[in-house]
């Protein structure tokens, strides 16, 4: 007797998954959450004080994703739905993480510096330019929250100071000040790390 294998169920394409999520199908929503949870967590961790705060931002971000997914236009980039969706999801997660930052760190003290001094100080290359992405993020996580938020927005996510000031509800001068101070803190931490590593090797 000929044995016939049951038909294999191929996973849905991203476009099919998104369409099912728009129809508010719970199975599809869980699948989408699982598929992009790591990507979203990686974004939110850069802005959060700890993993619990990052998880709150991720979950709030996905609530916005499922609420507003009908706004995402798959037809604009049919040849690269994944890249287009990741960019859309990234923007939502950044904005959500910033909302959590503002709610939790609104009392952080911030000081403005002279714009000309800051612009001159940021021109030269620094040892930070030689760090790998993971090494840089590990150091960034140790920055004070106000400096970490601006550094992430400016250096990692490519926002301008005017956009950063609008998102964080601070002045452009404060944004530049915090970026300047973030770089200074990172250089200090890098120097300490290099020194301790050299001592370990020598010892």
Secondary structure, DSSP 8 states (H G I E B T S, - for coil): -------------HHHHHHHHHTT-HHHHHHHHHHHHHHHHHHHHTTSSSHHHHHHHHHHHHHHHHHHGGG--GGGGGGGHHHHHHHHHHHHHHHHHHHHHHHHHTT-------HHHHHHHTTS--GGGGS-HHHHHHHHTTS-HHHHHHHIIIIIS---HHHHHHHHT--HHHHHHHHHHHHHHHHHHHHHHHHHHHHHHH-
